[in-house]
Amino acid sequence: MSVLRELLNVYWLRPETALWRAIDIEIMKDFDINGKSLDLGCGDGILSFIRAGGKFDIAFDDYQSVGNLDKFFENYDIHDTFQPGYKPQIIQKPNYTFSAALDHKENLISKAKELNFYNDYVIHDANKTLPFAENTFNSIFSNIIYWLDNPQKSLDEIARVLHKGSGRVALMLPNSTMPKFSFYNNLHVDNNDHDYSFLKYLDRGRHDSNIKISKSYTEWKAIIEKSGLRIVEHKMHLSKSLIQIWDVGLRPLFPVLIKMVDAVEDKDKLIEIKREWIEIFMKFLEPIFDLEMQNKLDQNEEKAFHYFVLEK
């Protein structure tokens, strides 16, 4: 099973998320997790688990412990809930483990614990000083820096806890083009056109979180170097076409899709439907993935995300 298929198995009701994450994993395929390692902003751990080679049974997905579906369009995090009985059905263990997982949401940490993928768990707000000593980690992965309040402070803290000489950190950071690719931001916020205010139901608060921290390579480079880190690898990924596919996807349908799934009492029938669903989406997502990796979807625009490998 390819990484894309594995991700689609887990995120089947949000296939656009599976596509994005597959590209993330492909971009950072050469980054090794060595020595003492930190997953900074681990969430429920599923992305890193799959990147490490872990696989789940077809009966498992990322929606077995969700809540606040009635407040979905009020921008609530429907994944920030932990229901008794949540148990990922693992059919293949990952090739490595992380030394530590850090996240500020206790429910997500509780989910991550069920993977047995991390050796230690830290519930902590990454906006604050990280609860680790200097030169602690040889490997750090983070995809949350742009969600935090002060990227300079965040990079300073990563530099502090990263081992000097042997330590490396992999980061995903949004480019300055990212806001332009958002339908809500481009059509409503930038132009103050209230005819497009309905697009807030697509955005679900992302404009006020990750999009506002988008920066050019030059801007991110200045922050990185000021922190005492240096760039050893840089790539760009996620084209305008890809982001626009993700920007809509099946997001608006998600609450009702969950209700439809829950209404299927025959679980064998549900698995049959899920298998067919995955095969249908693979017919579309696999060629889109290939076109993206061949840089054929760019629309003459610089891509939406930076991938950095840093050391100090």
Phi, psi and omega in degrees: 000126180292164177299319179300316179295319179297318178293322179293328175300319184277321184251038191299330179277353175228068185301333178295329176291319177300318180296311179303311184294327177296322178291318175306311183295320179295318182298322184256027185297335182267001180275121182264141173266107184235154174061210178285127191231153182226128170261098188271105187088054190289339186060223179275359175085354188294318181300309181295325178299314180291320177301327181279004177098003178288149180224151182244155174294154180299338182281349182260145170211178186278007188245017182277356175212080178234161180207178179058033179296332178290347179246020182305315182274007170257014173072024175288147175279103185287345179273348183278063177206146178231112183260139177305139181097353177295120183208103177301134180266096187270129177250347176213125180287153178290165183281345179205172175234161173266146176292320185215147174238133179233131174204155182269354182255116184298323180297320179291322176298321178299321176294316181300325180299330182290347179277342186052040185253341181243144180272339180213151184230132183232119174268113189200144175278113184290355171290339182263171178305130182293140185277049180225154179282165176299149175056038183277318193250140174272333181221131176227133171239135177211137176235029184235359188304322183285352174272347185272168189285323189225096183299329178294315177297320180298315179292324177300317181291320177299316179299322182295317186270351178281137181292129181287130178099296184264349185278143175222147179231138176249127182231143169252123184224134183289140178277164180295345177281342185307314180300326181293335183273351179276123179301316181298313182291315185290318186268332184251304187292307184296323184262356181052038182262108185286350174297337182255015182295337178298341181292352175299336179285339171277317186293316179049045173086000183292330179300324182272002180240275187283327185293327184291343182261009181294135183217156177287168177302316181299319180292315178295321180300319180296318179294316180299311183291326178295331181283349182096008177261159175229150183277125176250344176204141177216131174224160174240144180211170181073091181287169177302315180300316181296315180297322180290327172297314181293326185299330178257292179049217176257015184308310184296337183269354192304311181301318182286330175297319177299317180296321179296317178298315181295336182281347179277105184282329180277103186293330175295321178294321179297318178297320178299317178295317181298317179300316180295319178302312181299316181296320178297313183289329177298328179298332180262315188288324181297312176294327176296316176303312181298317179296321179296316182289341176267008178059039181257005183243017192286334183056034179059027178241144174295142188294168192272341184225147172260144167242121181243140164246126187233156171212170177231000000 
